[in-house]
C-alpha cells in the first residue's frame, strides 16, 4: 500500500505532461528551398539588366552618331553660306556716271570689299566686263566699256591683286540689264560686272 501511494502521483504527473504536450501547438514543417529556381531567377534578372544596359548604350551611340552628323551638316551649311557670301562680294557690280569711266566713291568701296576676299583666295581668277547704256554709237560704247573695265582692274592691281588674275573685256551696250529708255534704267546699264572664271568653288573668309 505504501508503494502504490507513492507511485501513483508520479504516474499521474507523467500522464499530465504527456497530455499537455499532445494538446500544445504543432510547428509547421519548413519547406525545402528550390535552389535551382532561385538561381534561374537571379540569372534571368541579370540577363534582363544586361539587355537594358546594352540597349541604352546602343541608343547613346546612335544619338552620338546623329549629333555628329548634325554638327557636320551644320558646319557644311555654314561654310557653304559663307562661301556664297564671299562670292557675292566678289561678283557684285559697280556702276558709273553717264559717259564716265572714273570710279565713284561707292564703286571704290565695293572694290575695297573684294580685295581681302581675293587676297585670301589666291587661286581665284576674274573676268571683268565693262558695259554702257544705249546712248552713243556702238563703237563708242564698246570703247567706254573697256575703259570702265580697265579702271576697275587697275584699282585692284594697285592694291595687291596680281595682274594675271584679272582679264578685261567690254560688251558696250550689247547686254543691258534694263531696256527702258530712261535714266533709272540707263544708270543700271552703266556698270562693270565681275565673273569668277577659276578657283571659285568654296571661297574662304579673309
C-alpha positions, 0 to 999 in steps of 0.5 A: 500500500505504501508503494502504490501511494507513492507511485501513483502521483508520479504516474499521474504527473507523467500522464499530465505532461504527456497530455499537455504536450499532445494538446500544445501547438504543432510547428509547421514543417519548413519547406525545402528551398528550390535552389535551382529556381532561385538561381534561374531567377537571379540569372534571368534578372541579370540577363534582363539588366544586361539587355537594358544596359546594352540597349541604352548604350546602343541608343547613346551611340546612335544619338552620338552618331546623329549629333555628329552628323548634325554638327557636320551638316551644320558646319557644311551649311555654314561654310557653304553660306559663307562661301556664297557670301564671299562670292557675292562680294566678289561678283557684285557690280559697280556702276558709273556716271553717264559717259564716265569711266572714273570710279565713284566713291561707292564703286571704290568701296565695293572694290575695297570689299573684294580685295581681302576676299581675293587676297585670301583666295589666291587661286581665284581668277576674274573676268571683268566686263565693262558695259554702257547704256544705249546712248552713243554709237556702238563703237563708242560704247564698246570703247567706254566699256573697256575703259570702265573695265580697265579702271576697275582692274587697275584699282585692284592691281594697285592694291595687291591683286596680281595682274594675271588674275584679272582679264578685261573685256567690254560688251558696250551696250550689247547686254543691258540689264534694263531696256527702258529708255530712261535714266533709272534704267540707263544708270543700271546699264552703266556698270562693270560686272565681275565673273569668277572664271577659276578657283571659285568653288568654296571661297574662304573668309579673309 
